[in-house]
């Protein structure tokens, strides 16, 4: 499958998760879906966040932009009453001048109150930061999983299981309709779930249920593996990841997912090109389509260096389109509206 096909499969997986998650009986959890997020060592194709609905709505009071680790350190620990910031906040482990910068950023965004008394900065929270994240589900999308791809993927999934940063890890592959899906015959960790997805109809079947990972216990980050072979007696090198560090990283990933969602692909493409379109697949999902190439494209293909790129004619911006822009601007607003729909209270 080409890159465009893999990219299209990824978008269809995100749409399926947005519609069907959680898989069991519908509960009272809200769901946020994002793509291409993770850590410095590992990036996941699709991330599903299971959230507390009321707390998710409260999260919207902090704005639609993400709170990075420095801002989280400030707003999560800000006191209810005016307090000198160094007395109110835990030691960050880095110079306090960076904390002061974060305090000013939070004040500029209107999510923290500050004042100066006797040349000392005092802070007070505007709202308590809600405990909105409940579970993190990581999904790897491999529509065509052959033996070589399975070997490479197996090492990545072993890393995910060992660190246990996500509550569940899945592999989504294209359904073949065979009695036994070929992915089940590959050497993948048994803790990983397997989903067979038919992207055209957005129907899916669970071929293997995952195990819940111990996110509240120390994880293991594999640093180096033995090269293998009869004469290789070396041991793997690894380090432990403490639960507190994992909890902080999970929340940082969740904040990035809250900001981006999975429809942010338009931000890395050229919707201002006259050939760029959004075409509905199931009556609701808008997929990026290139009229010049005649199909779905990736961000790498849809770039300023594309030989088919043509800017929108200026006249398009005065023929029934809003005065502030043409079709490209309208497509951006459409995708942002659909992203906002899954962030209750964001308006």
Rosetta silent file (secondary structure, phi, psi, omega in degrees, C-alpha in Angstrom):
SEQUENCE: XXXXXXXXXXXXXXXXXXXXXXXXXXXXXXXXXXXXXXXXXXXXXXXXXXXXXXXXXXXXXXXXXXXXXXXXXXXXXXXXXXXXXXXXXXXXXXXXXXXXXXXXXXXXXXXXXXXXXXXXXXXXXXXXXXXXXXXXXXXXXXXXXXXXXXXXXXXXXXXXXXXXXXXXXXXXXXXXXXXXXXXXXXXXXXXXXXXXXXXXXXXXXXXXXXXXXXXXXXXXXXXXXXXXXXXXXXXXXXXXXXXXXXXXXXXXXXXXXXXXXXXXXXXXXXXXXXXXXXXXXXXXXXXXXXXXXXXXXXXXXXXXXXXXXXXXXXXXXXXXXXXXXXXXXXXXXXXXXXXXXXXXXXX
SCORE:     score description
SCORE:     0.000 S_00000001
   1 L     0.000  136.202 -179.275    0.000    0.000    0.000 S_00000001
   2 L   -76.131  173.597 -176.646    1.342    3.453   -0.880 S_00000001
   3 H   -60.965  -40.139  179.721    1.787    6.293    1.596 S_00000001
   4 H   -62.119  -38.928  178.057   -1.495    7.930    0.594 S_00000001
   5 H   -65.189  -40.671  177.804   -3.282    4.628    1.232 S_00000001
   6 H   -65.711  -39.675  179.006   -1.681    4.287    4.651 S_00000001
   7 H   -65.790  -43.025  177.668   -2.545    7.886    5.459 S_00000001
   8 H   -62.923  -39.252  177.273   -6.140    7.369    4.358 S_00000001
   9 H   -62.909  -39.164  178.824   -6.369    4.221    6.468 S_00000001
  10 H   -61.980  -43.990  178.896   -5.097    6.202    9.456 S_00000001
  11 H   -65.753  -35.356  179.044   -7.797    8.835    9.019 S_00000001
  12 H   -70.470  -35.921  175.515  -10.445    6.139    8.696 S_00000001
  13 H   -62.138  -42.129  178.277   -9.204    4.475   11.891 S_00000001
  14 H   -62.253  -42.763  179.547   -9.536    7.802   13.684 S_00000001
  15 H   -65.590  -40.481  177.441  -13.058    8.254   12.381 S_00000001
  16 H   -60.968  -45.986 -179.328  -13.995    4.713   13.405 S_00000001
  17 H   -63.161  -38.354  179.104  -12.639    5.287   16.925 S_00000001
  18 H   -63.867  -33.804 -178.645  -14.522    8.570   17.208 S_00000001
  19 H   -84.498  -37.851 -166.017  -17.770    6.803   16.302 S_00000001
  20 H  -107.404  -15.187 -176.449  -17.419    3.443   18.033 S_00000001
  21 L   -82.308  140.171    1.879  -15.264    3.877   21.140 S_00000001
  22 L   -76.614  155.648 -173.111  -15.613    2.520   23.801 S_00000001
  23 L   -72.262  -33.412 -178.758  -16.026   -0.925   22.306 S_00000001
  24 L   -78.262 -160.204  179.482  -18.042   -2.420   25.143 S_00000001
  25 L   -57.254  135.234 -179.814  -21.399   -1.154   26.363 S_00000001
  26 L   -55.201  131.539  179.819  -21.545    2.638   25.983 S_00000001
  27 L  -112.380 -159.834 -177.930  -20.555    4.299   29.227 S_00000001
  28 L  -100.469   23.321  178.936  -20.404    7.808   30.568 S_00000001
  29 E   -92.263  140.659  169.284  -16.941    8.515   29.147 S_00000001
  30 E   -88.473  158.373 -175.505  -16.241   11.172   26.580 S_00000001
  31 E  -129.268  132.482  170.789  -13.749   10.351   23.839 S_00000001
  32 E  -119.084  137.442 -179.638  -11.065   12.444   22.163 S_00000001
  33 E  -121.596  135.506  177.035   -9.118   11.094   19.184 S_00000001
  34 E  -139.760  171.667 -177.803   -5.782   12.399   17.896 S_00000001
  35 E  -139.361  152.643  175.425   -3.052   11.164   15.600 S_00000001
  36 E    56.571   57.107  177.618    0.740   11.136   15.350 S_00000001
  37 E  -133.679  160.580  177.541    1.506   11.905   18.991 S_00000001
  38 E   164.376 -142.517 -178.358    3.722   10.372   21.636 S_00000001
  39 L  -113.764 -177.714  177.278    7.112   10.864   23.249 S_00000001
  40 L   -62.024  -32.594 -176.129   10.617   11.547   22.013 S_00000001
  41 L   -91.952  -17.932 -171.611   11.215    7.790   21.783 S_00000001
  42 L  -152.222  130.186  177.350    7.851    6.645   20.465 S_00000001
  43 E  -122.558  131.457 -179.078    5.088    8.105   18.325 S_00000001
  44 E   -98.562  147.344  179.620    1.682    6.458   17.945 S_00000001
  45 E   -68.136  -47.773 -177.434   -0.466    6.589   14.828 S_00000001
  46 E  -133.570  137.195  176.339   -3.771    7.007   16.675 S_00000001
  47 E  -124.435  130.406  175.162   -4.493    7.943   20.273 S_00000001
  48 E  -113.163  123.370  177.294   -7.889    7.575   21.928 S_00000001
  49 E  -104.335  122.747  172.317   -8.425    9.444   25.192 S_00000001
  50 E   -93.423  124.618 -169.737  -11.204    8.297   27.482 S_00000001
  51 E  -126.763  154.709  169.549  -12.256   11.302   29.542 S_00000001
  52 E   -75.107  122.119 -173.157  -14.602   12.267   32.334 S_00000001
  53 H   -59.301  -44.966 -178.587  -17.312   14.300   30.504 S_00000001
  54 H   -66.507  -42.913  179.685  -17.830   16.924   33.213 S_00000001
  55 H   -67.470  -33.119  177.350  -14.113   17.379   33.802 S_00000001
  56 H   -63.605  -39.273  177.061  -13.518   17.604   30.037 S_00000001
  57 H   -65.423  -37.826  178.105  -15.977   20.496   29.894 S_00000001
  58 H   -67.070  -32.967  177.983  -14.139   22.168   32.763 S_00000001
  59 H   -59.339  -29.784 -177.406  -10.871   21.756   30.870 S_00000001
  60 H   -63.155  -22.880  179.347  -12.288   24.035   28.169 S_00000001
  61 H   -65.158  -18.153  179.046  -12.064   27.026   30.528 S_00000001
  62 H   -88.959    3.397  177.814   -8.280   26.893   30.044 S_00000001
  63 L    94.312  166.185 -176.600   -8.644   27.437   26.287 S_00000001
  64 L   -83.295  -15.728  177.026   -8.248   25.248   23.242 S_00000001
  65 L   -77.069  151.942 -178.717   -4.449   25.531   23.142 S_00000001
  66 L   -70.131  155.513  169.370   -2.432   22.896   24.953 S_00000001
  67 L  -102.205  117.049  179.467   -0.821   23.428   28.315 S_00000001
  68 L   -76.176 -179.648 -174.284    2.799   22.318   28.103 S_00000001
  69 H   -60.619  -36.550 -179.853    4.660   20.774   31.028 S_00000001
  70 H   -68.600  -42.173  178.219    5.740   24.161   32.411 S_00000001
  71 H   -67.787  -37.726  177.540    2.220   25.582   32.318 S_00000001
  72 H   -61.967  -39.119  178.866    0.816   22.411   33.848 S_00000001
  73 H   -59.784  -35.631 -178.090    3.273   22.731   36.715 S_00000001
  74 H   -79.200  -53.518 -171.784    1.920   26.213   37.435 S_00000001
  75 H   -72.299  -30.276  179.942   -1.844   25.831   36.964 S_00000001
  76 H   -73.243  -24.008 -177.107   -2.108   22.421   38.659 S_00000001
  77 H  -110.878    1.682 -179.817   -0.354   23.692   41.790 S_00000001
  78 L   -62.585  136.447 -177.129   -1.620   27.268   41.905 S_00000001
  79 L   -80.712  163.923  178.056   -3.207   28.006   45.316 S_00000001
  80 L   -76.268  -24.031 -179.713   -6.737   29.199   45.980 S_00000001
  81 L  -118.413  158.057 -178.610   -5.424   32.224   47.921 S_00000001
  82 L   -57.663  126.549 -178.391   -2.693   34.706   47.102 S_00000001
  83 E  -146.414  142.629  173.359    0.705   33.124   47.803 S_00000001
  84 E   -56.748  131.664 -167.742    4.306   33.882   46.905 S_00000001
  85 H   -60.708  -32.663 -178.798    4.930   31.649   43.908 S_00000001
  86 H   -75.654  -19.936  173.567    8.005   29.908   45.379 S_00000001
  87 H   -84.878  -24.828 -174.987    6.003   28.989   48.467 S_00000001
  88 H   -87.128  -33.942 -171.895    3.033   27.808   46.403 S_00000001
  89 L  -102.177  144.117  174.465    4.726   25.671   43.741 S_00000001
  90 L   -64.043  155.213  176.808    6.807   22.506   44.212 S_00000001
  91 L   -58.876  121.880 -175.007   10.471   22.722   43.362 S_00000001
  92 L   -76.178  -16.090 -176.285   10.498   22.241   39.562 S_00000001
  93 L    86.731    4.484  175.717   13.987   20.766   39.435 S_00000001
  94 L  -143.059  169.540 -173.232   15.186   23.559   37.141 S_00000001
  95 L   -56.181  142.045 -177.345   15.905   27.296   37.690 S_00000001
  96 H   -66.452  -20.053  179.564   13.009   29.345   39.080 S_00000001
  97 H   -62.589  -30.529  177.084   13.435   31.990   36.396 S_00000001
  98 H   -71.994  -30.568  175.404   11.813   29.557   33.960 S_00000001
  99 H   -66.440  -41.000  177.591    8.911   29.178   36.370 S_00000001
 100 H   -61.068  -39.389  176.424    8.479   32.950   36.370 S_00000001
 101 H   -61.331  -41.291  178.945    8.336   32.885   32.571 S_00000001
 102 H   -65.839  -37.739  177.652    5.612   30.225   32.752 S_00000001
 103 H   -61.590  -43.675  179.340    3.695   32.317   35.284 S_00000001
 104 H   -66.475  -37.904  177.580    3.752   35.295   32.920 S_00000001
 105 H   -63.757  -43.131  178.911    2.635   33.086   30.011 S_00000001
 106 H   -64.089  -38.609  177.646   -0.253   31.737   32.083 S_00000001
 107 H   -65.093  -42.125  178.845   -1.214   35.275   33.076 S_00000001
 108 H   -62.455  -32.981  179.281   -1.128   36.403   29.431 S_00000001
 109 L   -82.396   -6.624  178.306   -3.459   33.533   28.525 S_00000001
 110 L    76.363   25.450 -178.851   -5.857   34.512   31.308 S_00000001
 111 L  -112.875    9.362  179.199   -5.639   31.178   33.159 S_00000001
 112 E  -153.897  146.138  176.416   -3.827   32.449   36.258 S_00000001
 113 E  -102.538  137.077  178.828   -4.011   35.548   38.450 S_00000001
 114 E  -134.117  155.447  173.007   -0.812   37.334   39.436 S_00000001
 115 E  -156.136  160.739  178.799    0.126   40.403   41.447 S_00000001
 116 E  -111.897  129.958  175.535    3.276   42.011   42.834 S_00000001
 117 E  -135.575  121.821 -179.338    3.687   42.766   46.522 S_00000001
 118 L    52.689   43.861  177.186    6.960   44.059   47.911 S_00000001
 119 L    64.005   21.007  176.519    8.706   43.067   44.684 S_00000001
 120 E  -118.554  137.163  179.196    7.474   39.483   45.074 S_00000001
 121 E   -85.075  122.655  174.735    5.229   37.753   42.558 S_00000001
 122 E  -109.865  147.578 -178.070    2.139   36.225   44.124 S_00000001
 123 E  -128.183  156.349  175.223   -0.189   33.903   42.275 S_00000001
 124 E  -150.574  136.759 -178.385   -3.749   32.651   42.687 S_00000001
 125 E   -72.063  150.079  173.142   -5.617   30.150   40.586 S_00000001
 126 L   -89.719  -39.050  176.645   -8.652   31.194   38.580 S_00000001
 127 L  -145.258  149.682  172.211  -10.036   27.665   38.388 S_00000001
 128 L   -69.755  139.476  177.540   -8.812   24.299   39.649 S_00000001
 129 L   -73.107  124.457 -173.614   -7.303   22.222   36.877 S_00000001
 130 L   -77.228  154.581  175.007   -9.699   19.264   36.396 S_00000001
 131 L   -90.065   76.951 -168.436   -8.762   15.594   36.486 S_00000001
 132 L   -92.043  -20.993 -176.975  -10.220   15.029   33.014 S_00000001
 133 E   -90.381  128.843  178.212   -8.063   12.202   31.633 S_00000001
 134 E  -108.669  -51.889 -177.620   -9.055    8.651   32.539 S_00000001
 135 E  -141.645  152.302  176.891   -7.404    6.274   30.058 S_00000001
 136 E  -119.351  124.887  178.816   -5.017    6.427   27.082 S_00000001
 137 E  -114.410  124.985  179.562   -5.434    3.967   24.206 S_00000001
 138 E  -106.836  132.345 -179.234   -2.632    3.678   21.628 S_00000001
 139 E  -126.725  126.904  172.101   -3.337    2.235   18.169 S_00000001
 140 E   -96.874  130.100 -178.201   -0.768    1.356   15.526 S_00000001
 141 E  -101.949  114.454  177.353   -2.187    1.383   11.990 S_00000001
 142 L  -133.432   86.433 -176.019   -0.759   -1.233    9.632 S_00000001
 143 L   -60.233  -38.596  179.038   -3.238   -1.858    6.803 S_00000001
 144 L  -121.393   96.514 -173.416   -0.922   -4.345    5.061 S_00000001
 145 L  -100.050   93.053  175.770    1.081   -6.177    7.698 S_00000001
 146 L   -87.728 -178.730 -173.461    3.576   -8.471    6.004 S_00000001
 147 H   -63.446  -42.963 -178.788    6.268  -10.450    7.842 S_00000001
 148 H   -66.687  -40.878  177.702    8.984   -7.782    7.604 S_00000001
 149 H   -65.440  -35.158  179.805    6.619   -5.047    8.789 S_00000001
 150 H   -66.957  -37.270  178.944    5.495   -7.294   11.648 S_00000001
 151 H   -63.899  -44.339  179.016    9.090   -7.793   12.828 S_00000001
 152 H   -66.576  -40.060 -178.834    9.698   -4.047   12.963 S_00000001
 153 H   -69.170  -34.062 -178.801    6.350   -3.435   14.596 S_00000001
 154 H   -58.447  -41.738  179.115    6.931   -6.173   17.176 S_00000001
 155 H   -65.196  -38.944  179.028    9.909   -4.335   18.665 S_00000001
 156 H   -65.755  -41.104 -178.951    7.918   -1.120   18.883 S_00000001
 157 H   -69.967  -34.348  174.941    5.012   -2.849   20.596 S_00000001
 158 H   -61.116  -39.180  175.918    7.358   -4.539   23.065 S_00000001
 159 H   -60.313  -46.073 -179.114    8.576   -1.052   23.971 S_00000001
 160 H   -61.631  -43.453 -178.571    4.969    0.106   24.523 S_00000001
 161 H   -66.663  -40.870 -177.115    4.128   -2.877   26.721 S_00000001
 162 H   -67.978  -43.479 -179.693    7.315   -2.540   28.787 S_00000001
 163 H   -73.493  -36.902 -179.952    6.936    1.183   29.472 S_00000001
 164 L    57.450   49.830  175.243    3.140    0.911   29.976 S_00000001
 165 L   -81.866  -33.816  175.854    2.525    4.548   29.222 S_00000001
 166 L   -98.262  151.723  178.504   -0.816    3.726   27.587 S_00000001
 167 L   -71.340  -34.140  177.882   -3.553    1.725   29.286 S_00000001
 168 E  -141.524  149.271  176.286   -4.056   -0.400   26.170 S_00000001
 169 E  -126.211  133.185 -178.036   -2.105   -0.953   22.956 S_00000001
 170 E  -128.773  158.750  166.689   -3.746   -2.083   19.713 S_00000001
 171 E  -119.348  126.622  175.641   -2.826   -2.877   16.122 S_00000001
 172 E  -106.985  126.276 -179.887   -5.373   -1.944   13.464 S_00000001
 173 E  -132.972  162.377 -178.958   -5.041   -3.714   10.123 S_00000001
 174 E   -70.850  131.592  178.220   -7.196   -4.035    7.026 S_00000001
 175 L   -66.002  134.522  178.903   -9.728   -6.841    7.280 S_00000001
 176 L  -101.077  -18.282 -177.214   -9.072   -9.629    4.791 S_00000001
 177 L    83.068   -0.325  178.369  -12.221  -11.661    5.366 S_00000001
 178 L   -74.718  159.803 -177.768  -10.227  -14.841    5.931 S_00000001
 179 L   -60.093  -39.961  173.881  -11.262  -17.255    8.673 S_00000001
 180 L  -120.933  117.793 -179.607   -8.102  -16.377   10.587 S_00000001
 181 L   -63.015  133.123 -176.540   -6.775  -12.877   10.002 S_00000001
 182 H   -55.872  -29.004 -177.921   -3.089  -13.084    8.919 S_00000001
 183 H   -61.955  -27.825 -179.191   -2.052  -10.573   11.591 S_00000001
 184 H   -70.215  -18.061 -179.322   -2.855  -13.172   14.266 S_00000001
 185 H   -89.403   -5.250 -179.989   -0.159  -15.427   12.859 S_00000001
 186 L   -84.842  159.056 -176.474    2.564  -12.813   13.297 S_00000001
 187 L   -86.448   80.444  178.557    4.873  -12.719   16.308 S_00000001
 188 L  -112.313  153.459  179.145    3.360   -9.789   18.209 S_00000001
 189 L   -58.066  138.765 -176.380    3.198   -9.353   22.010 S_00000001
 190 L   -69.595  -15.658  179.114    0.175  -11.116   23.469 S_00000001
 191 L   -75.730  -10.182 -173.856   -0.652   -8.003   25.512 S_00000001
 192 L   -94.702  132.774  177.056   -1.510   -6.130   22.305 S_00000001
 193 E   -79.901  156.584 -179.278   -5.040   -6.103   20.904 S_00000001
 194 E  -125.996  127.519 -179.744   -5.777   -6.716   17.220 S_00000001
 195 E  -120.452  127.152  175.822   -8.488   -4.906   15.294 S_00000001
 196 E  -102.252  114.309 -172.309   -9.514   -5.852   11.739 S_00000001
 197 E  -113.951  134.091  170.840  -10.999   -2.770   10.077 S_00000001
 198 E  -100.410  101.171 -169.538  -12.811   -2.440    6.789 S_00000001
 199 L   -64.626  -29.996 -177.366  -12.067    1.230    6.000 S_00000001
 200 L   -68.550  -36.087 -177.593  -14.671    1.675    3.262 S_00000001
 201 L  -104.308   -7.396 -176.304  -17.589    0.705    5.507 S_00000001
 202 L    56.976   34.575  171.127  -16.010    1.580    8.881 S_00000001
 203 E  -100.919  145.782 -175.835  -16.945   -1.849   10.203 S_00000001
 204 E  -146.740  155.278  175.496  -14.470   -3.597   12.472 S_00000001
 205 E  -133.248  141.641  177.573  -14.052   -6.761   14.484 S_00000001
 206 E   -85.141  113.824 -179.360  -11.869   -7.397   17.503 S_00000001
 207 E   -88.927  -24.236  179.915   -9.643  -10.358   16.657 S_00000001
 208 E  -155.788  126.389 -179.919   -7.688  -10.248   19.920 S_00000001
 209 L   -84.892  140.350 -178.856   -8.437   -8.299   23.079 S_00000001
 210 L   -81.502  163.514  170.761   -5.540   -6.466   24.742 S_00000001
 211 L   -90.975  144.843  174.146   -4.437   -6.699   28.324 S_00000001
 212 L   -72.655  130.549 -177.435   -4.698   -3.612   30.503 S_00000001
 213 L   -89.976  155.547 -174.151   -1.195   -2.343   31.220 S_00000001
 214 L   -85.254   78.681 -177.090    0.034   -1.276   34.661 S_00000001
 215 L   -71.127  -20.801 -179.303    0.193    2.485   34.122 S_00000001
 216 L   -91.057    4.539  178.512    0.324    3.119   37.895 S_00000001
 217 L  -116.014  162.458  178.805    3.429    0.968   38.363 S_00000001
 218 L   -57.299  139.601  176.197    7.052    1.560   37.285 S_00000001
 219 E  -103.527  172.198 -179.031    7.652    0.940   33.605 S_00000001
 220 E  -123.385  121.023  176.665   10.749   -0.313   31.802 S_00000001
 221 E   -99.780  117.548 -179.593   12.331    1.613   28.955 S_00000001
 222 E   -78.324  119.839 -177.340   14.465   -0.632   26.756 S_00000001
 223 E   -94.926  -36.143 -177.094   17.649    1.237   25.816 S_00000001
 224 E  -153.383  137.291  179.392   19.601   -1.406   23.913 S_00000001
 225 L  -110.297  152.107  172.479   18.864   -4.914   22.703 S_00000001
 226 L   -59.215  143.927 -178.617   21.314   -7.759   21.983 S_00000001
 227 L   -70.025  -21.455 -179.179   22.233   -7.871   18.325 S_00000001
 228 L    92.636  170.614 -178.998   21.427  -11.564   18.224 S_00000001
 229 L   107.137  163.209 -174.070   23.338  -14.489   16.835 S_00000001
 230 L   -66.217  -29.774 -176.232   25.017  -17.547   18.319 S_00000001
 231 L   -98.723    3.410 -178.679   27.959  -15.607   19.774 S_00000001
 232 L   -90.933  103.708  177.561   26.007  -12.681   21.193 S_00000001
 233 L  -106.117   14.639 -178.094   25.795  -13.136   24.948 S_00000001
 234 L   -73.059  155.846  179.662   25.155   -9.492   25.749 S_00000001
 235 L  -102.277  157.907  175.955   22.206   -8.451   27.858 S_00000001
 236 L   -70.836  147.219  173.376   19.623   -5.810   27.104 S_00000001
 237 E  -103.366  138.183 -178.836   20.072   -2.395   28.735 S_00000001
 238 E  -150.767  169.318  175.351   17.065   -0.720   30.259 S_00000001
 239 E  -140.790  155.722 -179.926   15.974    1.875   32.780 S_00000001
 240 E   -88.391  148.592  176.025   12.926    2.238   34.993 S_00000001
 241 E  -117.890  117.610 -175.430   10.280    4.908   34.485 S_00000001
 242 L   -70.617  151.036 -179.204    8.591    5.995   37.689 S_00000001
 243 H   -56.799  -39.013 -179.537    4.771    6.198   37.875 S_00000001
 244 H   -63.531  -40.266  178.747    4.821    9.950   38.573 S_00000001
 245 H   -65.867  -37.952  177.941    6.898   10.573   35.461 S_00000001
 246 H   -66.684  -41.220  179.666    4.507    8.448   33.410 S_00000001
 247 H   -61.768  -41.235  178.676    1.473   10.306   34.778 S_00000001
 248 H   -65.219  -43.005 -179.054    3.018   13.651   33.825 S_00000001
 249 H   -66.868  -38.249  178.011    3.893   12.429   30.333 S_00000001
 250 H   -60.608  -42.433 -178.861    0.392   10.998   29.817 S_00000001
 251 H   -69.213  -37.187  176.818   -1.133   14.350   30.702 S_00000001
 252 H   -62.705  -42.876  177.573    1.252   16.215   28.403 S_00000001
 253 H   -63.620  -41.912  179.451    0.267   13.909   25.523 S_00000001
 254 H   -62.244  -39.134  178.251   -3.404   14.384   26.386 S_00000001
 255 H   -64.189  -40.697  177.397   -2.995   18.164   26.307 S_00000001
 256 H   -65.557  -39.085  177.723   -1.426   17.978   22.849 S_00000001
 257 H   -65.273  -38.579  179.069   -4.238   15.708   21.705 S_00000001
 258 H   -60.838  -39.759 -179.053   -6.807   18.164   23.099 S_00000001
 259 H   -72.870  -44.350 -168.504   -5.284   20.948   21.022 S_00000001
 260 H   -90.232  -44.449 -170.015   -4.714   19.069   17.765 S_00000001
 261 L    63.785 -165.429 -178.817   -7.285   16.334   17.403 S_00000001
 262 L  -108.240   -6.051  179.091   -6.934   14.186   14.295 S_00000001
 263 L   -91.163   12.960 -177.867   -8.292   16.613   11.694 S_00000001
 264 H   -77.513    5.281 -179.223   -5.220   18.843   11.971 S_00000001
 265 H   -58.755  -28.063 -178.556   -3.814   17.383    8.736 S_00000001
 266 H   -64.517  -22.011 -179.020   -4.929   20.549    6.943 S_00000001
 267 H   -74.774  -15.382  178.005   -2.313   22.489    8.931 S_00000001
 268 H  -112.590   11.631  177.858    0.488   20.615    7.151 S_00000001
 269 L  -119.161 -172.933 -178.110   -1.111   20.746    3.686 S_00000001
 270 L  -118.629   77.122  177.906   -1.979   23.488    1.191 S_00000001
 271 L   -67.415  -10.321  176.810   -5.751   24.047    1.285 S_00000001
 272 L   -82.624    2.599  176.150   -5.118   27.328   -0.558 S_00000001
 273 E   -81.361  141.354 -177.969   -4.311   25.286   -3.689 S_00000001
 274 L   -66.141  -18.726 -179.445   -7.063   25.283   -6.305 S_00000001
 275 L   -90.750   -8.834 -176.143   -6.811   21.469   -6.546 S_00000001
 276 E   -78.549  132.589  178.055   -7.316   20.848   -2.812 S_00000001
 277 E  -138.505  164.668  166.233  -10.714   19.477   -1.816 S_00000001
 278 E  -117.084  121.827 -178.787  -12.439   17.724    1.068 S_00000001
 279 E  -114.712  130.271 -179.262  -14.534   14.789   -0.076 S_00000001
 280 E   -74.970  137.457 -179.770  -17.031   13.048    2.169 S_00000001
 281 L  -104.369  -45.920 -179.921  -16.602    9.281    2.432 S_00000001
 282 L  -113.990   22.627 -177.518  -19.363    8.146    4.780 S_00000001
 283 L    89.052  -12.431 -177.942  -21.497   11.247    4.505 S_00000001
 284 L  -132.082  -42.050 -175.467  -19.660   12.861    7.403 S_00000001
 285 L   -77.406  128.180  178.554  -15.903   12.332    7.260 S_00000001
 286 E   -98.272  115.168 -179.104  -14.053   14.857    5.119 S_00000001
 287 E  -103.663  139.511  178.650  -10.944   13.352    3.524 S_00000001
 288 E   -67.632  132.908 -175.986   -8.280   15.483    1.803 S_00000001
 289 E  -134.533  137.381  178.033   -8.433   15.009   -1.953 S_00000001
 290 E  -106.145  117.027  179.822   -6.188   16.333   -4.721 S_00000001
 291 L   -67.897  -29.994 -179.748   -7.988   17.043   -7.986 S_00000001
 292 L   -73.758  -39.971 -179.281   -4.730   17.126   -9.940 S_00000001
 293 L   -88.332  -18.725  176.920   -3.497   13.761   -8.640 S_00000001
 294 L    75.262   36.595  177.934   -6.941   12.229   -8.496 S_00000001
 295 E  -179.562  179.671  176.790   -6.826   10.804   -4.977 S_00000001
 296 L   -68.027  142.641 -177.981   -6.078   11.205   -1.289 S_00000001
 297 L  -128.729  163.372  177.586   -2.649   12.646   -0.620 S_00000001
 298 L   -94.314  170.355  176.924   -0.182   12.906    2.224 S_00000001
 299 L   -64.206  -33.426  179.452    1.256   16.064    3.752 S_00000001
 300 L   -65.529  -37.916  179.752    4.558   15.287    1.994 S_00000001
 301 L   -76.038  -37.247 -178.048    2.828   15.200   -1.400 S_00000001
 302 L   -93.037   83.292 -176.418    0.610   18.214   -0.688 S_00000001
 303 L  -142.415  174.393  179.986    3.284   20.841   -0.165 S_00000001
 304 L   -64.611  -20.574  179.416    4.613   24.003   -1.698 S_00000001
 305 L   -86.700   -1.371  179.136    7.077   21.944   -3.737 S_00000001
 306 L   -63.796  127.894 -178.331    4.301   19.982   -5.472 S_00000001
 307 L   -65.459  -18.827 -179.434    4.595   20.609   -9.234 S_00000001
 308 L   -90.898   -1.934 -175.086    0.789   20.712   -9.499 S_00000001
 309 L   -64.419  129.489  174.987    0.392   23.439   -6.857 S_00000001
 310 L  -137.084  123.928  178.533   -1.640   26.427   -8.035 S_00000001
 311 E   -62.307  153.088  174.663   -2.792   29.197   -5.666 S_00000001
 312 L   -58.102  136.016  173.871   -6.483   29.956   -5.497 S_00000001
 313 L   -63.749  137.531  179.864   -7.476   32.604   -8.028 S_00000001
 314 H   -54.384  -30.777 -177.872   -8.238   35.883   -6.219 S_00000001
 315 H   -64.432  -24.970  179.849  -11.672   35.963   -7.885 S_00000001
 316 H   -61.998  -26.207 -174.268  -12.689   32.855   -5.918 S_00000001
 317 H   -81.668   -0.751  179.029  -12.632   34.933   -2.759 S_00000001
 318 H  -123.051   10.170 -179.398  -15.430   37.201   -3.979 S_00000001
 319 L  -109.932   73.108  175.417  -17.855   34.647   -5.415 S_00000001
 320 L    84.398   -3.787  179.052  -20.097   33.721   -2.550 S_00000001
 321 L   -92.054  157.147  176.644  -17.255   32.992   -0.141 S_00000001
 322 L   -56.032  145.908 -172.657  -16.755   34.910    3.119 S_00000001
 323 L   -62.088  -25.360 -176.208  -14.894   38.131    2.558 S_00000001
 324 L   -81.429    2.264  178.068  -11.999   37.043    4.802 S_00000001
 325 L   172.209  171.727 -179.453  -10.947   34.209    2.524 S_00000001
 326 L   -98.329 -155.451 -177.637  -11.664   31.726   -0.221 S_00000001
 327 H   -57.130  -38.706 -179.553  -12.373   27.969   -0.270 S_00000001
 328 H   -60.201  -43.068  177.474   -9.130   27.112    1.549 S_00000001
 329 H   -63.806  -38.581 -179.052  -10.070   29.312    4.503 S_00000001
 330 H   -66.617  -38.514  178.803  -13.540   27.794    4.558 S_00000001
 331 H   -65.355  -38.662  175.970  -12.161   24.250    4.647 S_00000001
 332 H   -60.836  -44.274 -179.308   -9.971   25.178    7.609 S_00000001
 333 H   -66.184  -35.913  178.693  -12.980   26.558    9.459 S_00000001
 334 H   -63.136  -46.997 -179.651  -15.006   23.451    8.666 S_00000001
 335 H   -67.908  -36.161  177.593  -12.386   21.105   10.103 S_00000001
 336 H   -66.209  -37.789  177.538  -11.883   23.325   13.139 S_00000001
 337 H   -63.452  -39.257  178.970  -15.640   23.302   13.797 S_00000001
 338 H   -71.453  -33.155  175.319  -15.656   19.502   13.702 S_00000001
 339 H   -67.668  -41.351 -178.493  -12.649   19.380   16.008 S_00000001
 340 H   -66.074  -29.318 -179.138  -14.348   21.806   18.405 S_00000001
 341 H   -59.156  -27.005 -179.568  -17.473   19.640   18.448 S_00000001
 342 L   -96.812    9.176  174.025  -15.519   17.038   20.428 S_00000001
 343 L  -120.374   80.949 -174.454  -14.262   19.579   22.957 S_00000001
 344 L   -57.000  136.789  179.693  -17.416   20.467   24.911 S_00000001
 345 L    85.429   -1.657 -176.193  -17.448   23.998   26.233 S_00000001
 346 L   -68.189  -22.074  179.670  -14.681   25.142   23.858 S_00000001
 347 L   -69.839    0.000    0.000  -16.886   27.864   22.403 S_00000001
